[in-house]
Amino acid sequence: MTRYLVAGMLLPASLTMAYLILRRPIREICEEVGFEKARQRFRQQRERLEARFLVALGRLDPEERERWEEDADWCPEVAWARDRKTRTLNALVAVRFAPPPFTDLPPPFATALFEYVDGRWTTDGQWFDDMRPDEAIVSQRRLEPVVVSRHRTSHMGDAAL
């Protein structure tokens, strides 16, 4: 009888310990698999996503949308980050604008934000003015960089952070 009582107490404790130990590695493996799929989808849908970004931006700020449509040059590099709370994957894309006329100033930059939610890339027109993607990730404490690991095949357009 005592043996069953001890086993009844040890089994839940052992399962709880195993869960606590393995939870993070399992989550990281699942995120890794999902990340590869999300990167591939982003590359396939990038033009459409940029167009959706402009539509969403127009709802937020029509004047800003006009500036993006006229002067924006979308850069090919993509920086990847996760929301620390929700673990949502984000793609941050640098956009370069035409420099102001009659100045020697470098062209201004902005960063467009895209989110991968429930297996789909979305955007609500959020952007970070005067920041490149890596600067936006650092300035936004809610984001943590996703490092493109060395064993992955490197694809054009992915910025390794």
C-alpha positions as CSV (number, residue, x, y, z in Angstrom):
1,M,0.0,0.0,0.0
2,T,2.8,2.4,0.9
3,R,4.5,1.6,-2.4
4,Y,1.4,2.8,-4.4
5,L,1.1,5.9,-2.2
6,V,4.8,6.8,-2.9
7,A,4.3,6.0,-6.7
8,G,1.2,8.1,-6.7
9,M,3.1,11.1,-5.3
10,L,6.3,10.6,-7.4
11,L,4.6,10.2,-10.7
12,P,2.9,13.7,-10.8
13,A,6.1,15.3,-9.3
14,S,8.2,13.6,-12.0
15,L,5.9,14.6,-14.8
16,T,5.8,18.2,-13.5
17,M,9.7,18.3,-13.4
18,A,9.9,16.8,-16.9
19,Y,7.5,19.5,-18.2
20,L,9.4,22.3,-16.5
21,I,12.7,21.1,-17.9
22,L,11.5,20.3,-21.4
23,R,9.0,23.1,-22.0
24,R,11.5,25.6,-23.4
25,P,13.4,23.3,-25.7
26,I,10.2,21.9,-27.2
27,R,8.8,25.4,-27.7
28,E,12.1,26.5,-29.4
29,I,12.0,23.5,-31.7
30,C,8.4,24.2,-32.6
31,E,9.2,27.9,-33.2
32,E,12.1,27.0,-35.4
33,V,10.0,24.8,-37.7
34,G,7.3,27.5,-37.8
35,F,9.9,30.2,-38.5
36,E,11.2,28.4,-41.6
37,K,7.6,28.1,-43.0
38,A,6.9,31.8,-42.1
39,R,10.0,33.0,-43.9
40,Q,9.2,31.1,-47.0
41,R,5.6,32.5,-47.0
42,F,6.9,36.0,-46.5
43,R,9.2,35.8,-49.5
44,Q,6.4,34.4,-51.6
45,Q,3.9,37.1,-50.6
46,R,6.1,40.0,-50.2
47,E,4.8,42.2,-53.0
48,R,1.2,41.7,-51.9
49,L,2.1,42.4,-48.3
50,E,3.8,45.7,-49.3
51,A,0.6,46.7,-51.2
52,R,-1.5,45.7,-48.1
53,F,0.8,47.8,-45.9
54,L,0.2,50.8,-48.1
55,V,-3.6,50.3,-47.9
56,A,-3.5,50.0,-44.1
57,L,-1.2,53.0,-43.9
58,G,-3.7,55.0,-45.9
59,R,-6.3,54.2,-43.3
60,L,-4.1,55.5,-40.6
61,D,-2.5,58.5,-42.3
62,P,-3.4,59.3,-45.9
63,E,-0.6,61.9,-46.2
64,E,2.0,59.4,-45.0
65,R,0.7,56.8,-47.5
66,E,1.2,59.3,-50.3
67,R,4.8,59.8,-49.2
68,W,5.4,56.1,-49.1
69,E,3.9,55.6,-52.6
70,E,5.9,58.4,-54.2
71,D,9.3,58.2,-52.5
72,A,9.7,54.8,-50.9
73,D,12.3,52.3,-52.1
74,W,11.7,48.9,-50.3
75,C,15.0,47.3,-49.4
76,P,15.4,43.5,-50.0
77,E,16.7,42.7,-46.5
78,V,14.3,41.4,-43.8
79,A,15.0,41.4,-40.1
80,W,13.1,38.9,-38.0
81,A,11.9,39.4,-34.4
82,R,9.4,37.9,-32.0
83,D,7.0,39.7,-29.6
84,R,8.3,38.8,-26.1
85,K,4.8,38.3,-24.7
86,T,2.8,36.7,-27.5
87,R,5.7,35.0,-29.3
88,T,4.3,36.4,-32.6
89,L,6.8,36.4,-35.4
90,N,7.5,39.8,-37.0
91,A,9.2,40.8,-40.2
92,L,10.8,44.2,-40.3
93,V,11.6,45.7,-43.7
94,A,13.7,48.7,-44.3
95,V,12.4,51.4,-46.6
96,R,14.6,54.2,-48.0
97,F,13.1,57.5,-49.1
98,A,14.4,60.0,-51.6
99,P,16.6,62.6,-49.9
100,P,15.2,66.1,-49.4
101,P,16.0,68.3,-52.5
102,F,19.0,70.6,-52.4
103,T,20.7,69.0,-49.4
104,D,23.6,66.7,-48.8
105,L,21.7,64.7,-46.2
106,P,21.6,61.0,-46.5
107,P,18.2,59.5,-47.5
108,P,15.9,59.0,-44.6
109,F,14.9,55.4,-43.6
110,A,11.8,53.9,-42.1
111,T,10.9,50.3,-41.1
112,A,7.6,48.6,-42.0
113,L,6.3,46.0,-39.6
114,F,4.5,42.8,-40.6
115,E,3.1,40.1,-38.3
116,Y,2.7,36.4,-38.7
117,V,-0.6,35.5,-36.9
118,D,-2.3,32.1,-37.2
119,G,-0.2,31.0,-40.2
120,R,-0.8,34.2,-42.1
121,W,1.2,37.4,-42.7
122,T,-0.7,40.5,-41.8
123,T,0.0,44.2,-41.4
124,D,-1.9,47.1,-39.9
125,G,0.3,49.8,-41.4
126,Q,2.7,50.2,-38.4
127,W,6.0,51.7,-39.2
128,F,9.0,53.1,-37.3
129,D,10.3,56.5,-38.7
130,D,14.0,57.2,-39.0
131,M,15.0,53.7,-38.0
132,R,16.4,50.7,-39.8
133,P,15.0,47.3,-38.8
134,D,17.8,46.4,-36.3
135,E,17.4,49.8,-34.6
136,A,13.6,49.3,-34.4
137,I,14.1,45.9,-32.7
138,V,16.5,47.4,-30.1
139,S,14.3,50.4,-29.4
140,Q,11.1,48.3,-29.0
141,R,11.6,46.3,-25.8
142,R,8.6,44.1,-26.7
143,L,10.6,42.6,-29.6
144,E,13.5,40.2,-29.4
145,P,15.6,39.4,-32.5
146,V,15.3,36.0,-34.2
147,V,18.8,34.9,-35.2
148,V,19.0,33.1,-38.5
149,S,21.1,30.1,-37.4
150,R,24.1,29.0,-39.3
151,H,22.8,25.5,-40.2
152,R,19.9,27.1,-42.1
153,T,20.3,27.7,-45.7
154,S,20.9,31.4,-46.2
155,H,18.4,33.0,-48.6
156,M,18.7,36.4,-50.3
157,G,16.8,39.0,-48.5
158,D,17.3,37.7,-44.9
159,A,19.3,39.9,-42.6
160,A,21.2,37.8,-40.1
161,L,21.0,39.7,-36.8
